[in-house]
Amino acid sequence: MNEEQYQQAETFWQRKQKDEKVMEKEKLEKWMEEFLTHHKVLALATGMKEDLRVTPLEYSYHDGALYIFTEGGLKFHGIHENKHVAAVIFEDNPVFGKLQSMQISGVIEMVELFSKEYNGVALARKIPLDALHQLKEPMWLLKIIPEEITCLNSLFKKEGYGSYQQWKK
């Protein structure tokens, strides 16, 4: 692939969406809220320099953030050095012409163990606090705060919008 071909591929969506209708922010946010609450698994990308990780994780969404309970792992190496993360959520069995997915860019925070926020998320997930207190090693809680979300939804076309929509905080 030469430089011109890379540029062509890289700018595909910017060129394509130039003439497509942009969805109203409130309407897009409503769709995003429904999509995020109806899905439970994401792929989280963390990293620094050449040390990259993509990890499938279960999440919950509320109060404008994605929450992930996790025991640990190599994803923490990247998180320790770089608080900027990316995640993707998608239909696990898409039908042609009905593709729906979401790419999220944002920052990640560690929620303090057994803080009010930590306990609230545990209760919302129906995870007994007693069980969390009895673990030999802590169950960490990650909080992703989205800064930019790219939505791809083929069904937006039926409403007269472009299938590719972007949201920014």
C-alpha positions, 0 to 999 in steps of 0.5 A: 500500500502506498502513501496515497492509498493509506490516505484514501483508506484513512479518510474513507468515513470523513469523505463519505459522511461529508454529504450525509445528514448528522443526527441531532445530539439528543436523539443520538444520545438516546440511541447510545444510552439504549445500546449501552444498557442493552449490551454487557460485553466490550473489548477494552484497548489499553497500552503504551508504546508497543505494549498493547492489550485488548481484553474482553470484559463485562461492563455496566453502564450508568451515570454516563460512564462504563464500569468494569469489575476485574481481578487484574491482569496485564491491562493494568500495565497500560492503564498505569502509564496511560489513562487514555483507553478505547473500547468497542461494543458490537452486535455479536451476531450481526445481520447484513444491512443491520450492523450496529457498533460503537467505538469509545475513546475516553479516560479510565479511572480506578474507583476507590475500593469500597467507596460509596461509588464502588459499593453502589456499582456492586449493588447495581450489579447484584454483587454482594459486598460481603463476598467482595470483602472476603476475596483474597485479592481485591476486585478492582473497579474501572470507570471509563468516562467517554470523551468521543463515541463513534456509532455505526448503525445501518438502520440510521439510513432508514431515518434519513441519517448517515450510518456513521455518527459521532458524539463528543463530550 
